Every structure is written in C-alpha cells, then in structure tokens.
Amino acid sequence: MDEHEELDIELPVLPPLPVEPAPDCPFCGDAMTMIDGDWGCQDCNGEILGPETG
C-alpha cells in the first residue's frame, strides 16, 4: 500500500457523555460511574450484587 493512499474506514459516532451528576448506587449508596455506556457501580459490579460488564 502506498503511504499516501487513504484507507476507507468509517468510525461510529460515539454518544455524548452525560453532563448530569451520577446517580447513587441502590446497593452501596456511592456515586456510580459510566461503564460501557451506562451507569454502573465499580464497587458492586462483578461482585455478588451484579453481573460483570467485560
């Protein structure tokens, strides 16, 4: 491939991050963080209380 040849790759448009404050976790009460595009608790995620995301 020539170094000046452009690749025809389209990247998906990412949704904007929310600007509102993070909700509190219903189990531990700490503020949640954005995990895989949705709110999730880092402390409770993957433990007894919820499934792993990745």
Buried (B, 14 or more C-beta within 10 A) or exposed (E): EEEEEEEEEEEEEEEEEEEEEBEEBEEEEEEBEEEEEEBBBEBBBBEEEEEEEE
